[in-house]
Amino acid sequence: RGPGAGDQAHRKGEGAEAPVILWAISRELRRLISVRQAMDRGKSPDGAMEAQGVWKNQRALFRQAATRLSLAQLRQALQAARAVDASIKGAGSGSPWDLLRSLALALCGRPVLETPSSRPAPAGGAMRG
């Protein structure tokens, strides 16, 4: 068993499957992007959330996320969700669970997401220290 194998087994034991979790996160990300775009165009947060069907008991969390994360960060998170999807389908690199964890942490304001398309090209030569 490698690192993280216990985490994966634990989640599977709970019945949580990576595609279902990714679907839920992606759906909320798309709604959050729409809310943020509407707010950037001058719509009130409550009006933007109502237009997206955000339940009243979720609005405080949506407002916090829409205020904390820029539209660029939200779009980057959606791109990272696509990388998770590719990994789930076996077409991408990395563990889907590790990528989901990174995505969730980034949405919480933790380290910036890094997807293959967002990584800078390596500089030539050896690293200097």
Sequence and secondary structure as in RCSB ss.txt:
>XXXX:A:sequence
RGPGAGDQAHRKGEGAEAPVILWAISRELRRLISVRQAMDRGKSPDGAMEAQGVWKNQRALFRQAATRLSLAQLR
QALQAARAVDASIKGAGSGSPWDLLRSLALALCGRPVLETPSSRPAPAGGAMRG
>XXXX:A:secstr
  TTHHHHHHHHHHT  HHHHHHHHHHHHHHHHHHHHHHHTT  HHHHHHHTT  GGGHHHHHHHHHHS HHHHH
HHHHHHHHHHHHHTTSSSS HHHHHHHHHHHHTT S    TTTS    SS    
